[in-house]
Amino acid sequence: MPLRTGRELKKVFQELCPFEPDGKLKPEKERVTLLASNVNIPFEVQMSAFVQASVIGEGSP
């Protein structure tokens, strides 16, 4: 997947942002719901995952 330019990232943000440029909340039909997760996985588990990913297929990027 190619990297996005700053303009492309700004466009994505504007499309996903639940607010209009004037700060008003967009109508519910126009809003997008994003599911995000923030976890603190132990370092040992992360390193194991990176090592395993590096040997699969073409390797980890």
PDBQT receptor file of N, H, CA, C and O in Angstrom, charges set to zero:
ATOM      1  N   MET A   1       0.848  -1.173   0.000  1.00  0.00    +0.000 N 
ATOM      2  CA  MET A   1       0.000   0.000   0.000  1.00  0.00    +0.000 C 
ATOM      3  C   MET A   1       0.892   1.233   0.000  1.00  0.00    +0.000 C 
ATOM      4  O   MET A   1       1.742   1.379   0.878  1.00  0.00    +0.000 OA
ATOM      5  N   PRO A   2       0.713   2.118  -0.966  1.00  0.00    +0.000 N 
ATOM      6  CA  PRO A   2       1.571   3.299  -1.034  1.00  0.00    +0.000 C 
ATOM      7  C   PRO A   2       1.260   4.280   0.100  1.00  0.00    +0.000 C 
ATOM      8  O   PRO A   2       0.146   4.314   0.624  1.00  0.00    +0.000 OA
ATOM      9  N   LEU A   3       2.259   5.069   0.462  1.00  0.00    +0.000 N 
ATOM     10  H   LEU A   3       3.163   5.041   0.037  1.00  0.00    +0.000 HD
ATOM     11  CA  LEU A   3       2.060   6.083   1.496  1.00  0.00    +0.000 C 
ATOM     12  C   LEU A   3       1.192   7.207   0.946  1.00  0.00    +0.000 C 
ATOM     13  O   LEU A   3       1.196   7.467  -0.257  1.00  0.00    +0.000 OA
ATOM     14  N   ARG A   4       0.466   7.857   1.806  1.00  0.00    +0.000 N 
ATOM     15  H   ARG A   4       0.463   7.646   2.783  1.00  0.00    +0.000 HD
ATOM     16  CA  ARG A   4      -0.407   8.959   1.391  1.00  0.00    +0.000 C 
ATOM     17  C   ARG A   4       0.308  10.292   1.580  1.00  0.00    +0.000 C 
ATOM     18  O   ARG A   4       1.140  10.447   2.474  1.00  0.00    +0.000 OA
ATOM     19  N   THR A   5      -0.031  11.245   0.727  1.00  0.00    +0.000 N 
ATOM     20  H   THR A   5      -0.708  11.119   0.001  1.00  0.00    +0.000 HD
ATOM     21  CA  THR A   5       0.528  12.587   0.852  1.00  0.00    +0.000 C 
ATOM     22  C   THR A   5      -0.207  13.325   1.966  1.00  0.00    +0.000 C 
ATOM     23  O   THR A   5      -1.247  12.872   2.445  1.00  0.00    +0.000 OA
ATOM     24  N   GLY A   6       0.337  14.448   2.365  1.00  0.00    +0.000 N 
ATOM     25  H   GLY A   6       1.182  14.816   1.976  1.00  0.00    +0.000 HD
ATOM     26  CA  GLY A   6      -0.314  15.262   3.388  1.00  0.00    +0.000 C 
ATOM     27  C   GLY A   6      -1.704  15.701   2.975  1.00  0.00    +0.000 C 
ATOM     28  O   GLY A   6      -2.626  15.714   3.791  1.00  0.00    +0.000 OA
ATOM     29  N   ARG A   7      -1.861  16.064   1.697  1.00  0.00    +0.000 N 
ATOM     30  H   ARG A   7      -1.112  16.053   1.033  1.00  0.00    +0.000 HD
ATOM     31  CA  ARG A   7      -3.181  16.481   1.206  1.00  0.00    +0.000 C 
ATOM     32  C   ARG A   7      -4.179  15.332   1.272  1.00  0.00    +0.000 C 
ATOM     33  O   ARG A   7      -5.342  15.529   1.622  1.00  0.00    +0.000 OA
ATOM     34  N   GLU A   8      -3.716  14.128   0.932  1.00  0.00    +0.000 N 
ATOM     35  H   GLU A   8      -2.771  13.967   0.648  1.00  0.00    +0.000 HD
ATOM     36  CA  GLU A   8      -4.604  12.964   0.984  1.00  0.00    +0.000 C 
ATOM     37  C   GLU A   8      -5.019  12.664   2.421  1.00  0.00    +0.000 C 
ATOM     38  O   GLU A   8      -6.179  12.346   2.681  1.00  0.00    +0.000 OA
ATOM     39  N   LEU A   9      -4.065  12.764   3.361  1.00  0.00    +0.000 N 
ATOM     40  H   LEU A   9      -3.123  13.022   3.150  1.00  0.00    +0.000 HD
ATOM     41  CA  LEU A   9      -4.386  12.515   4.768  1.00  0.00    +0.000 C 
ATOM     42  C   LEU A   9      -5.374  13.547   5.293  1.00  0.00    +0.000 C 
ATOM     43  O   LEU A   9      -6.284  13.219   6.054  1.00  0.00    +0.000 OA
ATOM     44  N   LYS A  10      -5.186  14.807   4.876  1.00  0.00    +0.000 N 
ATOM     45  H   LYS A  10      -4.446  15.074   4.258  1.00  0.00    +0.000 HD
ATOM     46  CA  LYS A  10      -6.105  15.862   5.312  1.00  0.00    +0.000 C 
ATOM     47  C   LYS A  10      -7.512  15.587   4.787  1.00  0.00    +0.000 C 
ATOM     48  O   LYS A  10      -8.492  15.797   5.501  1.00  0.00    +0.000 OA
ATOM     49  N   LYS A  11      -7.617  15.119   3.546  1.00  0.00    +0.000 N 
ATOM     50  H   LYS A  11      -6.820  14.949   2.965  1.00  0.00    +0.000 HD
ATOM     51  CA  LYS A  11      -8.922  14.802   2.962  1.00  0.00    +0.000 C 
ATOM     52  C   LYS A  11      -9.597  13.661   3.734  1.00  0.00    +0.000 C 
ATOM     53  O   LYS A  11     -10.796  13.711   4.006  1.00  0.00    +0.000 OA
ATOM     54  N   VAL A  12      -8.809  12.629   4.084  1.00  0.00    +0.000 N 
ATOM     55  H   VAL A  12      -7.834  12.588   3.862  1.00  0.00    +0.000 HD
ATOM     56  CA  VAL A  12      -9.353  11.511   4.866  1.00  0.00    +0.000 C 
ATOM     57  C   VAL A  12      -9.867  12.028   6.204  1.00  0.00    +0.000 C 
ATOM     58  O   VAL A  12     -10.965  11.673   6.632  1.00  0.00    +0.000 OA
ATOM     59  N   PHE A  13      -9.066  12.871   6.867  1.00  0.00    +0.000 N 
ATOM     60  H   PHE A  13      -8.174  13.159   6.520  1.00  0.00    +0.000 HD
ATOM     61  CA  PHE A  13      -9.479  13.424   8.160  1.00  0.00    +0.000 C 
ATOM     62  C   PHE A  13     -10.773  14.217   8.020  1.00  0.00    +0.000 C 
ATOM     63  O   PHE A  13     -11.687  14.072   8.832  1.00  0.00    +0.000 OA
ATOM     64  N   GLN A  14     -10.847  15.059   6.985  1.00  0.00    +0.000 N 
ATOM     65  H   GLN A  14     -10.104  15.177   6.325  1.00  0.00    +0.000 HD
ATOM     66  CA  GLN A  14     -12.041  15.883   6.791  1.00  0.00    +0.000 C 
ATOM     67  C   GLN A  14     -13.279  15.025   6.547  1.00  0.00    +0.000 C 
ATOM     68  O   GLN A  14     -14.372  15.369   7.000  1.00  0.00    +0.000 OA
ATOM     69  N   GLU A  15     -13.116  13.922   5.842  1.00  0.00    +0.000 N 
ATOM     70  H   GLU A  15     -12.229  13.643   5.474  1.00  0.00    +0.000 HD
ATOM     71  CA  GLU A  15     -14.255  13.045   5.576  1.00  0.00    +0.000 C 
ATOM     72  C   GLU A  15     -14.699  12.291   6.829  1.00  0.00    +0.000 C 
ATOM     73  O   GLU A  15     -15.888  12.023   7.004  1.00  0.00    +0.000 OA
ATOM     74  N   LEU A  16     -13.752  11.951   7.697  1.00  0.00    +0.000 N 
ATOM     75  H   LEU A  16     -12.786  12.168   7.555  1.00  0.00    +0.000 HD
ATOM     76  CA  LEU A  16     -14.082  11.174   8.892  1.00  0.00    +0.000 C 
ATOM     77  C   LEU A  16     -14.412  12.035  10.101  1.00  0.00    +0.000 C 
ATOM     78  O   LEU A  16     -15.028  11.558  11.054  1.00  0.00    +0.000 OA
ATOM     79  N   CYS A  17     -14.007  13.299  10.071  1.00  0.00    +0.000 N 
ATOM     80  H   CYS A  17     -13.506  13.687   9.297  1.00  0.00    +0.000 HD
ATOM     81  CA  CYS A  17     -14.238  14.195  11.204  1.00  0.00    +0.000 C 
ATOM     82  C   CYS A  17     -15.740  14.396  11.403  1.00  0.00    +0.000 C 
ATOM     83  O   CYS A  17     -16.446  14.675  10.434  1.00  0.00    +0.000 OA
ATOM     84  N   PRO A  18     -16.247  14.265  12.627  1.00  0.00    +0.000 N 
ATOM     85  CA  PRO A  18     -17.688  14.403  12.854  1.00  0.00    +0.000 C 
ATOM     86  C   PRO A  18     -18.167  15.857  12.892  1.00  0.00    +0.000 C 
ATOM     87  O   PRO A  18     -19.351  16.110  13.114  1.00  0.00    +0.000 OA
ATOM     88  N   PHE A  19     -17.254  16.816  12.678  1.00  0.00    +0.000 N 
ATOM     89  H   PHE A  19     -16.292  16.611  12.498  1.00  0.00    +0.000 HD
ATOM     90  CA  PHE A  19     -17.620  18.225  12.754  1.00  0.00    +0.000 C 
ATOM     91  C   PHE A  19     -17.487  18.925  11.410  1.00  0.00    +0.000 C 
ATOM     92  O   PHE A  19     -16.637  18.575  10.591  1.00  0.00    +0.000 OA
ATOM     93  N   GLU A  20     -18.342  19.920  11.200  1.00  0.00    +0.000 N 
ATOM     94  H   GLU A  20     -19.032  20.205  11.866  1.00  0.00    +0.000 HD
ATOM     95  CA  GLU A  20     -18.262  20.781  10.028  1.00  0.00    +0.000 C 
ATOM     96  C   GLU A  20     -17.098  21.755  10.239  1.00  0.00    +0.000 C 
ATOM     97  O   GLU A  20     -16.625  21.903  11.366  1.00  0.00    +0.000 OA
ATOM     98  N   PRO A  21     -16.630  22.420   9.182  1.00  0.00    +0.000 N 
ATOM     99  CA  PRO A  21     -15.541  23.400   9.346  1.00  0.00    +0.000 C 
ATOM    100  C   PRO A  21     -15.856  24.507  10.357  1.00  0.00    +0.000 C 
ATOM    101  O   PRO A  21     -14.943  25.062  10.969  1.00  0.00    +0.000 OA
ATOM    102  N   ASP A  22     -17.157  24.835  10.537  1.00  0.00    +0.000 N 
ATOM    103  H   ASP A  22     -17.898  24.384  10.040  1.00  0.00    +0.000 HD
ATOM    104  CA  ASP A  22     -17.527  25.890  11.490  1.00  0.00    +0.000 C 
ATOM    105  C   ASP A  22     -17.669  25.374  12.922  1.00  0.00    +0.000 C 
ATOM    106  O   ASP A  22     -18.024  26.136  13.821  1.00  0.00    +0.000 OA
ATOM    107  N   GLY A  23     -17.395  24.082  13.140  1.00  0.00    +0.000 N 
ATOM    108  H   GLY A  23     -17.106  23.463  12.409  1.00  0.00    +0.000 HD
ATOM    109  CA  GLY A  23     -17.425  23.509  14.483  1.00  0.00    +0.000 C 
ATOM    110  C   GLY A  23     -18.730  22.834  14.858  1.00  0.00    +0.000 C 
ATOM    111  O   GLY A  23     -18.825  22.221  15.921  1.00  0.00    +0.000 OA
ATOM    112  N   LYS A  24     -19.732  22.936  14.008  1.00  0.00    +0.000 N 
ATOM    113  H   LYS A  24     -19.655  23.435  13.144  1.00  0.00    +0.000 HD
ATOM    114  CA  LYS A  24     -21.010  22.280  14.298  1.00  0.00    +0.000 C 
ATOM    115  C   LYS A  24     -20.908  20.787  14.002  1.00  0.00    +0.000 C 
ATOM    116  O   LYS A  24     -20.187  20.362  13.099  1.00  0.00    +0.000 OA
ATOM    117  N   LEU A  25     -21.637  20.013  14.773  1.00  0.00    +0.000 N 
ATOM    118  H   LEU A  25     -22.223  20.358  15.506  1.00  0.00    +0.000 HD
ATOM    119  CA  LEU A  25     -21.659  18.566  14.578  1.00  0.00    +0.000 C 
ATOM    120  C   LEU A  25     -22.398  18.237  13.287  1.00  0.00    +0.000 C 
ATOM    121  O   LEU A  25     -23.476  18.772  13.029  1.00  0.00    +0.000 OA
ATOM    122  N   LYS A  26     -21.820  17.362  12.480  1.00  0.00    +0.000 N 
ATOM    123  H   LYS A  26     -20.944  16.928  12.689  1.00  0.00    +0.000 HD
ATOM    124  CA  LYS A  26     -22.466  16.946  11.231  1.00  0.00    +0.000 C 
ATOM    125  C   LYS A  26     -23.748  16.181  11.552  1.00  0.00    +0.000 C 
ATOM    126  O   LYS A  26     -23.875  15.611  12.635  1.00  0.00    +0.000 OA
ATOM    127  N   PRO A  27     -24.703  16.164  10.612  1.00  0.00    +0.000 N 
ATOM    128  CA  PRO A  27     -25.905  15.352  10.815  1.00  0.00    +0.000 C 
ATOM    129  C   PRO A  27     -25.518  13.880  11.017  1.00  0.00    +0.000 C 
ATOM    130  O   PRO A  27     -24.517  13.413  10.473  1.00  0.00    +0.000 OA
ATOM    131  N   GLU A  28     -26.303  13.174  11.787  1.00  0.00    +0.000 N 
ATOM    132  H   GLU A  28     -27.116  13.553  12.229  1.00  0.00    +0.000 HD
ATOM    133  CA  GLU A  28     -25.971  11.786  12.128  1.00  0.00    +0.000 C 
ATOM    134  C   GLU A  28     -25.754  10.911  10.897  1.00  0.00    +0.000 C 
ATOM    135  O   GLU A  28     -24.904  10.022  10.919  1.00  0.00    +0.000 OA
ATOM    136  N   LYS A  29     -26.511  11.149   9.819  1.00  0.00    +0.000 N 
ATOM    137  H   LYS A  29     -27.202  11.872   9.801  1.00  0.00    +0.000 HD
ATOM    138  CA  LYS A  29     -26.373  10.355   8.599  1.00  0.00    +0.000 C 
ATOM    139  C   LYS A  29     -24.999  10.523   7.948  1.00  0.00    +0.000 C 
ATOM    140  O   LYS A  29     -24.542   9.637   7.228  1.00  0.00    +0.000 OA
ATOM    141  N   GLU A  30     -24.344  11.653   8.199  1.00  0.00    +0.000 N 
ATOM    142  H   GLU A  30     -24.715  12.374   8.785  1.00  0.00    +0.000 HD
ATOM    143  CA  GLU A  30     -23.057  11.946   7.570  1.00  0.00    +0.000 C 
ATOM    144  C   GLU A  30     -21.864  11.555   8.435  1.00  0.00    +0.000 C 
ATOM    145  O   GLU A  30     -20.726  11.558   7.966  1.00  0.00    +0.000 OA
ATOM    146  N   ARG A  31     -22.123  11.219   9.693  1.00  0.00    +0.000 N 
ATOM    147  H   ARG A  31     -23.047  11.217  10.074  1.00  0.00    +0.000 HD
ATOM    148  CA  ARG A  31     -21.020  10.874  10.596  1.00  0.00    +0.000 C 
ATOM    149  C   ARG A  31     -20.567   9.443  10.388  1.00  0.00    +0.000 C 
ATOM    150  O   ARG A  31     -21.350   8.578   9.996  1.00  0.00    +0.000 OA
ATOM    151  N   VAL A  32     -19.304   9.208  10.654  1.00  0.00    +0.000 N 
ATOM    152  H   VAL A  32     -18.668   9.911  10.973  1.00  0.00    +0.000 HD
ATOM    153  CA  VAL A  32     -18.704   7.881  10.535  1.00  0.00    +0.000 C 
ATOM    154  C   VAL A  32     -18.258   7.441  11.922  1.00  0.00    +0.000 C 
ATOM    155  O   VAL A  32     -17.692   8.231  12.678  1.00  0.00    +0.000 OA
ATOM    156  N   THR A  33     -18.509   6.196  12.250  1.00  0.00    +0.000 N 
ATOM    157  H   THR A  33     -18.969   5.554  11.636  1.00  0.00    +0.000 HD
ATOM    158  CA  THR A  33     -18.069   5.655  13.528  1.00  0.00    +0.000 C 
ATOM    159  C   THR A  33     -16.767   4.895  13.327  1.00  0.00    +0.000 C 
ATOM    160  O   THR A  33     -16.669   4.027  12.460  1.00  0.00    +0.000 OA
ATOM    161  N   LEU A  34     -15.775   5.227  14.130  1.00  0.00    +0.000 N 
ATOM    162  H   LEU A  34     -15.854   5.932  14.834  1.00  0.00    +0.000 HD
ATOM    163  CA  LEU A  34     -14.491   4.534  14.082  1.00  0.00    +0.000 C 
ATOM    164  C   LEU A  34     -14.315   3.747  15.365  1.00  0.00    +0.000 C 
ATOM    165  O   LEU A  34     -14.619   4.236  16.453  1.00  0.00    +0.000 OA
ATOM    166  N   LEU A  35     -13.832   2.550  15.234  1.00  0.00    +0.000 N 
ATOM    167  H   LEU A  35     -13.585   2.152  14.350  1.00  0.00    +0.000 HD
ATOM    168  CA  LEU A  35     -13.537   1.730  16.399  1.00  0.00    +0.000 C 
ATOM    169  C   LEU A  35     -12.028   1.734  16.575  1.00  0.00    +0.000 C 
ATOM    170  O   LEU A  35     -11.289   1.300  15.691  1.00  0.00    +0.000 OA
ATOM    171  N   ALA A  36     -11.583   2.218  17.704  1.00  0.00    +0.000 N 
ATOM    172  H   ALA A  36     -12.184   2.570  18.422  1.00  0.00    +0.000 HD
ATOM    173  CA  ALA A  36     -10.150   2.290  17.963  1.00  0.00    +0.000 C 
ATOM    174  C   ALA A  36      -9.843   1.537  19.253  1.00  0.00    +0.000 C 
ATOM    175  O   ALA A  36     -10.693   1.391  20.131  1.00  0.00    +0.000 OA
ATOM    176  N   SER A  37      -8.633   1.078  19.336  1.00  0.00    +0.000 N 
ATOM    177  H   SER A  37      -7.942   1.197  18.623  1.00  0.00    +0.000 HD
ATOM    178  CA  SER A  37      -8.214   0.343  20.514  1.00  0.00    +0.000 C 
ATOM    179  C   SER A  37      -6.815   0.783  20.912  1.00  0.00    +0.000 C 
ATOM    180  O   SER A  37      -5.948   0.980  20.060  1.00  0.00    +0.000 OA
ATOM    181  N   ASN A  38      -6.609   0.931  22.187  1.00  0.00    +0.000 N 
ATOM    182  H   ASN A  38      -7.313   0.771  22.878  1.00  0.00    +0.000 HD
ATOM    183  CA  ASN A  38      -5.297   1.295  22.700  1.00  0.00    +0.000 C 
ATOM    184  C   ASN A  38      -4.963   0.281  23.792  1.00  0.00    +0.000 C 
ATOM    185  O   ASN A  38      -5.541   0.305  24.879  1.00  0.00    +0.000 OA
ATOM    186  N   VAL A  39      -4.032  -0.596  23.488  1.00  0.00    +0.000 N 
ATOM    187  H   VAL A  39      -3.562  -0.615  22.606  1.00  0.00    +0.000 HD
ATOM    188  CA  VAL A  39      -3.665  -1.616  24.459  1.00  0.00    +0.000 C 
ATOM    189  C   VAL A  39      -2.182  -1.535  24.760  1.00  0.00    +0.000 C 
ATOM    190  O   VAL A  39      -1.391  -1.056  23.947  1.00  0.00    +0.000 OA
ATOM    191  N   ASN A  40      -1.829  -1.994  25.904  1.00  0.00    +0.000 N 
ATOM    192  H   ASN A  40      -2.471  -2.382  26.565  1.00  0.00    +0.000 HD
ATOM    193  CA  ASN A  40      -0.424  -2.065  26.294  1.00  0.00    +0.000 C 
ATOM    194  C   ASN A  40      -0.027  -3.533  26.349  1.00  0.00    +0.000 C 
ATOM    195  O   ASN A  40      -0.137  -4.190  27.384  1.00  0.00    +0.000 OA
ATOM    196  N   ILE A  41       0.434  -4.023  25.215  1.00  0.00    +0.000 N 
ATOM    197  H   ILE A  41       0.523  -3.489  24.374  1.00  0.00    +0.000 HD
ATOM    198  CA  ILE A  41       0.845  -5.417  25.124  1.00  0.00    +0.000 C 
ATOM    199  C   ILE A  41       2.255  -5.539  25.699  1.00  0.00    +0.000 C 
ATOM    200  O   ILE A  41       3.110  -4.707  25.394  1.00  0.00    +0.000 OA
ATOM    201  N   PRO A  42       2.516  -6.550  26.520  1.00  0.00    +0.000 N 
ATOM    202  CA  PRO A  42       3.856  -6.719  27.078  1.00  0.00    +0.000 C 
ATOM    203  C   PRO A  42       4.915  -6.769  25.972  1.00  0.00    +0.000 C 
ATOM    204  O   PRO A  42       4.682  -7.327  24.900  1.00  0.00    +0.000 OA
ATOM    205  N   PHE A  43       6.070  -6.183  26.245  1.00  0.00    +0.000 N 
ATOM    206  H   PHE A  43       6.260  -5.729  27.116  1.00  0.00    +0.000 HD
ATOM    207  CA  PHE A  43       7.159  -6.092  25.269  1.00  0.00    +0.000 C 
ATOM    208  C   PHE A  43       7.531  -7.460  24.707  1.00  0.00    +0.000 C 
ATOM    209  O   PHE A  43       7.788  -7.585  23.510  1.00  0.00    +0.000 OA
ATOM    210  N   GLU A  44       7.562  -8.487  25.556  1.00  0.00    +0.000 N 
ATOM    211  H   GLU A  44       7.352  -8.385  26.528  1.00  0.00    +0.000 HD
ATOM    212  CA  GLU A  44       7.943  -9.822  25.111  1.00  0.00    +0.000 C 
ATOM    213  C   GLU A  44       6.970 -10.347  24.058  1.00  0.00    +0.000 C 
ATOM    214  O   GLU A  44       7.379 -11.005  23.101  1.00  0.00    +0.000 OA
ATOM    215  N   VAL A  45       5.686 -10.056  24.236  1.00  0.00    +0.000 N 
ATOM    216  H   VAL A  45       5.354  -9.522  25.014  1.00  0.00    +0.000 HD
ATOM    217  CA  VAL A  45       4.673 -10.501  23.281  1.00  0.00    +0.000 C 
ATOM    218  C   VAL A  45       4.841  -9.749  21.964  1.00  0.00    +0.000 C 
ATOM    219  O   VAL A  45       4.740 -10.345  20.892  1.00  0.00    +0.000 OA
ATOM    220  N   GLN A  46       5.096  -8.441  22.039  1.00  0.00    +0.000 N 
ATOM    221  H   GLN A  46       5.178  -7.956  22.910  1.00  0.00    +0.000 HD
ATOM    222  CA  GLN A  46       5.304  -7.646  20.828  1.00  0.00    +0.000 C 
ATOM    223  C   GLN A  46       6.507  -8.155  20.045  1.00  0.00    +0.000 C 
ATOM    224  O   GLN A  46       6.433  -8.318  18.827  1.00  0.00    +0.000 OA
ATOM    225  N   MET A  47       7.611  -8.407  20.735  1.00  0.00    +0.000 N 
ATOM    226  H   MET A  47       7.672  -8.276  21.724  1.00  0.00    +0.000 HD
ATOM    227  CA  MET A  47       8.827  -8.861  20.051  1.00  0.00    +0.000 C 
ATOM    228  C   MET A  47       8.608 -10.226  19.414  1.00  0.00    +0.000 C 
ATOM    229  O   MET A  47       9.084 -10.484  18.309  1.00  0.00    +0.000 OA
ATOM    230  N   SER A  48       7.892 -11.094  20.106  1.00  0.00    +0.000 N 
ATOM    231  H   SER A  48       7.505 -10.885  21.004  1.00  0.00    +0.000 HD
ATOM    232  CA  SER A  48       7.593 -12.408  19.541  1.00  0.00    +0.000 C 
ATOM    233  C   SER A  48       6.774 -12.253  18.265  1.00  0.00    +0.000 C 
ATOM    234  O   SER A  48       7.023 -12.946  17.278  1.00  0.00    +0.000 OA
ATOM    235  N   ALA A  49       5.800 -11.348  18.281  1.00  0.00    +0.000 N 
ATOM    236  H   ALA A  49       5.597 -10.786  19.082  1.00  0.00    +0.000 HD
ATOM    237  CA  ALA A  49       4.964 -11.119  17.096  1.00  0.00    +0.000 C 
ATOM    238  C   ALA A  49       5.794 -10.574  15.941  1.00  0.00    +0.000 C 
ATOM    239  O   ALA A  49       5.607 -10.988  14.797  1.00  0.00    +0.000 OA
ATOM    240  N   PHE A  50       6.715  -9.643  16.226  1.00  0.00    +0.000 N 
ATOM    241  H   PHE A  50       6.868  -9.306  17.155  1.00  0.00    +0.000 HD
ATOM    242  CA  PHE A  50       7.567  -9.081  15.171  1.00  0.00    +0.000 C 
ATOM    243  C   PHE A  50       8.471 -10.153  14.567  1.00  0.00    +0.000 C 
ATOM    244  O   PHE A  50       8.657 -10.206  13.351  1.00  0.00    +0.000 OA
ATOM    245  N   VAL A  51       9.028 -10.999  15.420  1.00  0.00    +0.000 N 
ATOM    246  H   VAL A  51       8.877 -10.955  16.407  1.00  0.00    +0.000 HD
ATOM    247  CA  VAL A  51       9.909 -12.058  14.927  1.00  0.00    +0.000 C 
ATOM    248  C   VAL A  51       9.116 -13.032  14.062  1.00  0.00    +0.000 C 
ATOM    249  O   VAL A  51       9.574 -13.423  12.989  1.00  0.00    +0.000 OA
ATOM    250  N   GLN A  52       7.937 -13.421  14.518  1.00  0.00    +0.000 N 
ATOM    251  H   GLN A  52       7.564 -13.103  15.389  1.00  0.00    +0.000 HD
ATOM    252  CA  GLN A  52       7.113 -14.339  13.737  1.00  0.00    +0.000 C 
ATOM    253  C   GLN A  52       6.694 -13.714  12.406  1.00  0.00    +0.000 C 
ATOM    254  O   GLN A  52       6.689 -14.390  11.378  1.00  0.00    +0.000 OA
ATOM    255  N   ALA A  53       6.344 -12.431  12.422  1.00  0.00    +0.000 N 
ATOM    256  H   ALA A  53       6.347 -11.882  13.257  1.00  0.00    +0.000 HD
ATOM    257  CA  ALA A  53       5.935 -11.751  11.187  1.00  0.00    +0.000 C 
ATOM    258  C   ALA A  53       7.095 -11.645  10.205  1.00  0.00    +0.000 C 
ATOM    259  O   ALA A  53       6.889 -11.665   8.991  1.00  0.00    +0.000 OA
ATOM    260  N   SER A  54       8.301 -11.534  10.722  1.00  0.00    +0.000 N 
ATOM    261  H   SER A  54       8.469 -11.517  11.708  1.00  0.00    +0.000 HD
ATOM    262  CA  SER A  54       9.457 -11.357   9.838  1.00  0.00    +0.000 C 
ATOM    263  C   SER A  54       9.798 -12.613   9.044  1.00  0.00    +0.000 C 
ATOM    264  O   SER A  54      10.503 -12.531   8.039  1.00  0.00    +0.000 OA
ATOM    265  N   VAL A  55       9.312 -13.770   9.476  1.00  0.00    +0.000 N 
ATOM    266  H   VAL A  55       8.739 -13.837  10.293  1.00  0.00    +0.000 HD
ATOM    267  CA  VAL A  55       9.629 -15.006   8.756  1.00  0.00    +0.000 C 
ATOM    268  C   VAL A  55       8.470 -15.515   7.896  1.00  0.00    +0.000 C 
ATOM    269  O   VAL A  55       8.595 -16.538   7.221  1.00  0.00    +0.000 OA
ATOM    270  N   ILE A  56       7.347 -14.802   7.922  1.00  0.00    +0.000 N 
ATOM    271  H   ILE A  56       7.245 -13.972   8.470  1.00  0.00    +0.000 HD
ATOM    272  CA  ILE A  56       6.184 -15.210   7.131  1.00  0.00    +0.000 C 
ATOM    273  C   ILE A  56       6.227 -14.535   5.763  1.00  0.00    +0.000 C 
ATOM    274  O   ILE A  56       6.436 -13.325   5.673  1.00  0.00    +0.000 OA
ATOM    275  N   GLY A  57       6.033 -15.302   4.713  1.00  0.00    +0.000 N 
ATOM    276  H   GLY A  57       5.863 -16.284   4.786  1.00  0.00    +0.000 HD
ATOM    277  CA  GLY A  57       5.947 -14.740   3.365  1.00  0.00    +0.000 C 
ATOM    278  C   GLY A  57       7.174 -13.933   3.000  1.00  0.00    +0.000 C 
ATOM    279  O   GLY A  57       8.302 -14.421   3.064  1.00  0.00    +0.000 OA
ATOM    280  N   GLU A  58       6.933 -12.679   2.612  1.00  0.00    +0.000 N 
ATOM    281  H   GLU A  58       6.016 -12.283   2.559  1.00  0.00    +0.000 HD
ATOM    282  CA  GLU A  58       8.027 -11.794   2.216  1.00  0.00    +0.000 C 
ATOM    283  C   GLU A  58       8.656 -11.090   3.405  1.00  0.00    +0.000 C 
ATOM    284  O   GLU A  58       9.581 -10.298   3.224  1.00  0.00    +0.000 OA
ATOM    285  N   GLY A  59       8.194 -11.349   4.584  1.00  0.00    +0.000 N 
ATOM    286  H   GLY A  59       7.443 -11.992   4.730  1.00  0.00    +0.000 HD
ATOM    287  CA  GLY A  59       8.756 -10.726   5.772  1.00  0.00    +0.000 C 
ATOM    288  C   GLY A  59       8.011  -9.471   6.176  1.00  0.00    +0.000 C 
ATOM    289  O   GLY A  59       7.183  -8.949   5.430  1.00  0.00    +0.000 OA
ATOM    290  N   SER A  60       8.318  -9.006   7.356  1.00  0.00    +0.000 N 
ATOM    291  H   SER A  60       8.990  -9.431   7.962  1.00  0.00    +0.000 HD
ATOM    292  CA  SER A  60       7.686  -7.815   7.901  1.00  0.00    +0.000 C 
ATOM    293  C   SER A  60       8.295  -6.569   7.273  1.00  0.00    +0.000 C 
ATOM    294  O   SER A  60       9.503  -6.525   7.042  1.00  0.00    +0.000 OA
ATOM    295  N   PRO A  61       7.482  -5.559   6.994  1.00  0.00    +0.000 N 
ATOM    296  CA  PRO A  61       8.021  -4.347   6.347  1.00  0.00    +0.000 C 
ATOM    297  C   PRO A  61       8.980  -3.596   7.203  1.00  0.00    +0.000 C 
ATOM    298  O   PRO A  61       9.505  -2.564   6.783  1.00  0.00    +0.000 OA
TER     299      PRO A  61
